[in-house]
Amino acid sequence: MKKTGDEYFDSDEFRELLAEYETAVSTGQPVFMDADELAEIADYYQMTEHPEEAESAIQLALSLSPGAIAPLTYRIHEALYNGDTQRAWQLLDQIVEKNEPDYIYDRGEILIVEGRIQEADDYFREEFKKVPAEEYQDFVVDVANIYSDYGQSDKAMEWMNRARYEDTPEFKEIMARTLFGLGKYKDSEKLFNELIDTDPFQKRYWNALASAQFMNEDYSNAIQSSEYAIAIDPKDPEGLIAKANGLYRLNNYEEAREYYHRYLEQVPNDEFAILHEGTCLINVGLTDEAITLLQHGEEVARQNAGNDMDELSRYLPDIYQELAFAYSERNETDKALQYLDETDKMDCDHVQIMVIKGHVYLAAGRLDEAEDMFRNAVVNSDNATQTLLRVIVSLYDNKYLEATYNMLLRFFQIAEESNNEGYAYMALCCHDLKRYDEYLTYLKKACEVNPTECRMVLNHLFPAELQPEKYYDYVKEKLRED
């Protein structure tokens, strides 16, 4: 029996129930279980990616108890996952036990999925008035959990504030997820650390901690947390993708590529992971492999979207951009431009596409066409200075160092006083031009005003574990030692 990380599903009680069910099924004997137990078994099979077994269990539950709330709730969640709220309402009407909390939760969930958030909240509030005092706590925490599951963190916190504090893993986990959804990553991290102290072998906690650290740009610790999840379950997709993303942010493309690949062995049709593994391959010079993978990503994106053009546009523009970079690396300029032209009718950042086209022209030495494309990008941009900075980065990437230096000087003159971007790029440019006094000046400024850009641009010059705020101090210390 596969470990799930769910306390009940991993318990001896459920193991005995599942063993009894599987024995009955395998020997052709009658299954003497109620609808709730069969729905639990279906949930377990669904969680462990055995959809056919889950379907058999839920069909049996509904055949034995057609109006039972547990199997119908399973079907409602299935319909909501597929975006079929009409089917969800039909299933809700079939529930006999309309006074049960699960009926209230199901109805509220359907309203939330339909985007009727305030209507759902009004409904929950009205039903809350009918709840016996001894059930207040369970009701408010359950509602908060529903809101948290659907990314409605403000509402989740409103309901959590109605609850009394409980020093239990369940309460802390809901609060931690809610804080994460509100962008309070440090507070979320603190609670997940407390949960890990009580159960260090719960991979769900380690992955959640990794996510909080990642969002707080603490990539090294995020990687370390994901490694604990992977140690508990070497095939855990969430742990693998978390480590891959952390490595990617640290520009460790070689190792990131390995973990994206391992993740894709578990979740083969994830366009995000295909895109990022392809980007890693480009960055480590494996252009042909990148093209093959990204073209596969294009096929997957089209298969996943079906006839939904809005969904089709989700990752395809980025896949096409990376294919353009790859073909540009192979000096196949027209092929690169052809892929970029594919984005014309897609919902994406068309100014960014213009900048990339300029980059492709620049890499091919077609300077006049590059200049025209860059100019069009700046003119059509809602944020001309930021687009200008993208153009300057393209100049640097194509090794026009003096032009980059002069353009950055101009950029700093026209940018607003509050601007904090570009200083890390100028530090890097001065480093490459061996203008070390200016390198130190701009490095200090970059560390002070924009550590995030500092890490992204200058990470390869410093130890991976060093925080970007410390880059300048690190260089000064090295100079003193020399």
N, C-alpha and C positions, 0 to 999 in steps of 0.2 A: 504493500500500500504506500502510495507516494505521500511524502510530507508536504503539507500545504502552507504551513505557517499560521493556519487558523486553529485556535485553541480547541474548539469543539471537534472539528474534523480530524484533528490529530490525537484525540482522546481515545482511551480504551473503550469507552461507552459507544462511540460512533464506529470504531473498528469492529466491534462485535455485531453491531447492527448491519454494517456493510457486508461482513462475512456471511451472516445469516441470509441476507438478500441474494448475494452472489451464489451461494450454495443452492438456494431454491431455484434460481434461474438456470444454473448449469445442469441441474438434475431434472428439470421439468416439473418440479413440485409447485404447489400453490404458494403464493407469497402472502403471509399473514401479517400485514403491516397496514397502518393507517396512512391517510393522505399526507399528513405532516411528515412522517418518517420517509415516505417515498420522495417527497419534494426535497427533503434534506439530501437524500442520496443523489437526486438529479443535480442539485447545486454542487455537490462534491464532484460528480463526473464532469460537469461543465467547467469547474475551476481547474480540474486536472486535464482538461482538453480531451475528453472522451464524449463528443457530442452525440454519437449514436446511442451509447449507453444511457446518457442523460435523457434523451428523447424517449427511450423505452420506459424508463422509470416514471417520467411525468405522464406519459400516456396511460400507464397502469393506474397511477394515482387518480387521474380524471375519470377513468372507466369505473373505478370503485366508488368515487365520491365526486360526481360531476360539478357540484356547486361549492366544493371545499375551497377555502381561502388560500391555503398554501400553494397548491399546484396552479391555481389561477393567477396568483401573484407571480409565480415563476413565468407563466405565459405573458403576463402584462409587462414584466421586465424585458422579456424577449422582444415583444412588440416595440417597446420604447427604444431598445437598443437599435432596432431597425428603422426608427423614426416613424413608425406607423401608429400614431396616436388614435386614429379612428378605430383600429383593431383593439387598442388598449381599452378604450371606452366600452366597446362591446363585451370584452372579457370582464370588465369591472361590473357590468350589469348582471353577469351570471353568478356573482358571489352571493351566497345565501346569508353569510354572517356579516351583515352590514353595520353592526354595532361594534365590531372588533377594531382595535387600533390599526391592524394591518390594512383594513379597508380604507380607513382615513389616510394612512400613509400612501397607499396606492393612488387614491384620488388626487392627493396633493402632488405626487410625483408627475402624474399626467399633465396637470396644469403647469407645473414648472417646465416640463419638456416643451409644452406649447408656447412657452414664453410668457405665460400669464402669472408672473411672480407675485404681484400684489394680491391677485385673486386667490392664489394658493395660500398666501399668508393670512388673508382674511378668513379663509376656510379653517386653517389650522387654529387660529385664535378662537373662532366660534366653538370648535370642537373641544378646545382646551378648557372652556368654561364648564363642560360636562364631565370632565375627568375627575374621579375621586381623588381626594387629597393624597392618599397613599400611593397613587400612580403618577403624581405630578412629575417627579424626577425622571421616570422612564420616558414619559411622553415628550418633555422638552428636549431631552438629550437625543431621543430618536429623531425628532424633527430637525434639530441642529445637524445631526448626522446626514440626513437627506439633503439638506441645503449644501453641506460641505461636499457631498458626493457630486453634486451638480454645479460646483464652482460658484455657488452663491454665498460667499464667505461673510459678507456683511450681515445677511439674514442669519447665517449659522451662528455668528457671534451674538446677535440679538437674543436668540433662543438659549445659547449657552449662559448668557448673563442672567437668565431666569432660573437656572439650575443652582443648586447648592454644590459647593466644591466637594469632589470625592477623590480621595487618594487611591484611585484604582487605575489600572492600565487602560481600561476602556475609556474612562473619562479623559485621562491625560492625552490619549491618542487623538480623540476627536478635537480636543482643544489645540493640540499641536498642529493638526492638519488645517484647522480653521485659521490659526495664526499664520501658517504658511500661505494660505490663500489670500490673506490680508497684506502680504508682503513683509510681515514681521519675522524675518528669517532667523534672527538671533534668538528670539524668544521661542520659536518653534524648535530650533536646534537644542536649546536647553532642555525642553521637555522630552525630546527624543533621546537625548543622552540619559535622562532619568529613567526612561523606559528600558533602555539598553542595560542599565545597571541592574534592573530587576529580571531581565530576560536577555542575556547576551547572545543567545542562539536564535533569536527571532530576526530572520533576514529582512522582513518587512520594515522593522525599525531602522536597520542599517541603511537600507535603500532610501528611506524617508530622510534620514540624517544626511546622507550624501546629497540629496536634492536640495535641502536647506543650505548646506555648505556651498554647493554649486551656485545657487542663486545669490549667495552672499559673496561670490567671486573668490571663495576659499577653495581653489581647485585642487590643491595638493591634499588637503584633508578630505575633500569629497572623493578623491580617488582612493584614499586609504579606507574610508568607510565602505565604499563599494567593494573593495577587496575582501572585507569581512563577510559581506553578503555572498560573494562568489565562493569564499572558502566554505561557507555553510552549504551552498548549492552551486557547484561549478557550471551548471547549465542555466542558472537563473537569468532570464532575459533582462530584467530590470537592473540587476547588478552589472551585467555586461555592458549595457548601453550607457549606464551611469559612468562607468570607468572610461569607456570610449570617449564620451563627451568631455570628461575632465582632461584626458590626455590631449584631445583635439584643441581645447582652449589653451593648453600649455605649448601648443605647436609641436607636440611629440607625435608627428604624423605616422611614423613607422609603427609605433606600438598601438596607437589609436586604431590604425587600419586593422591590426590583428583582432582587436576586441569588437570592432564593427562586424568583422567577418564572422567571429564566433556568435555574435548576436543574431546575425542573419541566418545562421544555421538553425536557430530556434524559431525565428520569425522571418521567413524568407521574402515576404512581400511588403516589407516596411520601406517605403520610398525614402523617408528621411535618412535611414541608415545606409541605403544604397547610395544616395547622394553624397553622404559624408565619407563613406569608404572611397567613393570615386574621387572626391576632393583630396583625400589623403594620398591616393595613388598618384595623382598629378603632382602633389608636393614632394613626393619621394622619387619623382622622375620616371614612374612606370606609366607612361602616357598611353600606350597601346592597351594595357590592361584596364586603365581608367575608361577609355572609350568603350570597350566591350561591356564593362559593368554599367556605365551610364546609359548606354543604348538599351540594355536590359531594363534599367530603371524607367526609361521612357515607356517601354512595353508594359511594365507593371503598373505604372501610373494610369495608362489608358485602360487596362483591364480592371483596375480598382474603381475607376470613375464610371465605367459603363457609358451611359448616355448623358451623364451629368457634367456639363461643360464647366460649371463653377468649381466642382470638385476636381476636375481635370486640371485646372489651372493652379492647384495648390502647390505642387512641388515641381511641375514641369518647367516653369520659367528658370528655376535654379538649376535644374538638370541641364537645360539647354545652355545656360551660361557656362557651366563647367565643361560641357562638350565644346563650346566655343573656345575656351581657354586651352583645352587639350589639342584641338585641331590647329590652333594658333601656334602652339609649341611645335607642332609637326610642319609648320610653315604652309599649312593648307588654309590660306586666308579665306578663300571663297566659301569653303565648307563651313568654316567657323561663322562667317557672316550669315550663311544660310540657316544655321541653327538659331541665331539671334533673331532672324526675320520671323521665325516660327512663333515668337512671343507677341507679334503685333496685335493680335486680337485677344490676347489673354489679359486677365486682371493681375497686373504686376506693376513694378516701378519702371515705367518706360524711360524715365530720365537715366536711371541706372543702366538700362540697356544701351542707351546712347553712349554713355561713358565707356562701357565695355566694347562697343563697336569702335570707338576712338582708340581704345587700347589695342585692339586687334590690328587696326590700320597702322598704328604706331610701331607695333612689333614687326610689321611687314615693311617698314620703311616708307609707307605711303603717307608722308607728313602732311600734305595739303588736305587729304581726306580726313586724317586724324584731327587736324585743327578745326575743320568745319564741323565735325561731329561733336568735339568738345565744346565748341562755341554754342551749338544748338542745345546741348545738354544744359549749360549754364543759363542760357536765355529762357528755356522752358521750365526751369526748376522753380519750385516754391521756396527753396532755400539756396540761393545762388552761392553763398560762401561755402556751405557744406559740399555742394556739388563741385565747386572749384577745388576743394581739398581732395575729393575723389580723383579729379583729373591730375592733380599734383602727385598723388600716390601712383597713378598709372605711369607718369613720367619717371618716377623713381624705379618702379618695377622694370621698366624698359631701359634702365641704366643711363638716363639723361640726368646725371647728377648735378651738373652746374645749373641746368634749367630748373631742376627741382629746387635747388637752393635759392635761386633768384625768385622763383614763383612763391616760395614759402615766405620770403621777406615781404613780398607784395601782399600776400594773404594776411599776414599779421597786421599790415597797415590798414586794410579795409575791413577786417573783422571787428565785431563789436568788442567793447572793453570786457564784457563778461565771457568772451570766448575762451574755452580751455582746451581746444583741439589743435592738433598740428605740431605741438612742441616735441612730442616723441619722434615724429617723422623728421623734424629738423635736426634733432639730436643724432638720429641714425645717419642722416645725410652728411652732417658734419663729421661724424665718425669715419664714414667711408671716404670722405674727401681729405681726411687726416687734418682737419681743422680742430684740434683737440681742445683748445681754450673755449671755442664756441660750443663744442660738443658738451663740455662740462656745464656751461651756462644754460643751454637748452635742456640738458638732462635734469638739472636741478629744478628748473621750472616745470618740466613734465611730471616729475615725481610729486611736486607740490600740488599741481592743479588737476591732474588727470591720471591717477595710478592705473586705471583700467586700460587706457590707450597705451600707457607705458609698458604694461605687461604684454599686450597684444603685439606691439611693434618691436620691443627691445628684449623680449624674453630670451631669445637665442644667444644674447651676449652675457647672460648671468646664470648663476646656479638656479635650477628649477624650483628649489624650495624657498628661494629668497623672495620676500614680499617686494612688490614694485616700489613702494614708498621708500625702500632702503637701497635702491639702485645707486643713487648718487653717493650715499655714505660708503657703499661698497667700493666704488671707484676711487674715492678720496683715500680710503684706507689702503687700497692696493698701491696707490701712488706714494703714500708715505712709506710703505714697506720697500718699495723700489728705490 
